[in-house]
Amino acid sequence: MAFLGDIPPGGKATVSYKISAASGADPVTYSLDTEVRYRDSLDTSQTSDVFKVPVNIVAQSKSDSIFSMYIILPVILLILVCAGYYVLVMKKKQ
């Protein structure tokens, strides 16, 4: 759900969707059924007809996955080291 703000009659607005797909998804174009809810000049809530928005699924580049691996692994390692240190300190206090 997104709020587009005030759009004058005949005006246009650009909407961005942030969608993720499973790693095994086929890299093709899918259709996303979309509708717009708006208030007319009498302040009555209206809903547009359903229209289709093309969604392009692209394969993730290997450099993206390698980059994310270099970020995620050190964070996990840091969490494990901090947890181990915490457990060690708590055992010494007892």
C-alpha positions, 0 to 999 in steps of 0.5 A: 500500500502506498500514498501517492498524495494529491494528483490533479485531474488528468495528472500522472504519478509514478509508483515504485514497487519493491518486490523480491522473488525466490532464487529459483524464479524464472527470469521473465516478465510477470503481471501484477494486478493493481488498482488505485483507491482515490477520493473524488471531488465529492470526497467519496472513496472510489476504486479504479479498474484493475490494471496490470503492471509488468514486473521484470524478474532478472537473475541476480548477478554473481557479484551481488551474491558475493558482495552480500556474502562478504557483508553477512558472514562477518556480521554473523561472526561478530554476533557469535563472538559477542555472544561467546564473550557474554557467556564467558563473562557471565560464567566467571561472575558465578 
